[in-house]
């Protein structure tokens, strides 16, 4: 999380708090150190942001402080709000934390979206895979090594070029280029028993492989129960 985003989140948390928030509570919510929170609040105060309080006592935001609105019409805002609520179904903890931050920003633009709630029921995150790091590997075109079990429980080791992360209702799935099979393959993340993120990359090859994968999806429907 960048410094500017963190400043915004601190302001949002203080605006919605019903009591003074300790630096420890802010640090836990934003996953940073208390020292970072102290430094950020000092910076915000120097910018005339009306944050009151001190270490050990807690911090509050003076009422009436507003941020510039996000330019969504009401239908757009409601669509985004429902979509953000459903992110929890993916089982991706990092993505869910990001969705909660986005929801706080959205509520400033359209408070009525708080009346829309979507069930958070969905897949359980695969403990063997850090999905935040997996998404980073996809963005940065870095290979991964998977210890994988097929539908019959037979183990296999694969080096995979991760391309697309798919969130189905019953599982999360990775589409990628498998070096063992020398072809595109799908991997259910709940069948991954071990995952290592490698330094080796496939720089510049991802877009062509994704285009090839998209072409295959036009002619075939992947059943998660058969993979």
Buried (B, 14 or more C-beta within 10 A) or exposed (E): EEEEEBBBBBBBBBBEBEEBBBBEBBBEBBEBEBEBBBEBBEEBBEEEBBBEBEEEEBBBBEEEEEEEEEEBEEEBBBBBBEEBBBBBBBBBEBBBBBBBBBBBBBBBBBEEBEEBEBEEEBBEBBEBBBBBBBBBBBEEBBBBBBBBBEEEEEEEEBBBBBBBBBBBEEBBBBBBBBBEEEEBBBBBBBBBBEBEBEEEBBEEEBEEBBEEBEEEEEEEEEEBEEB
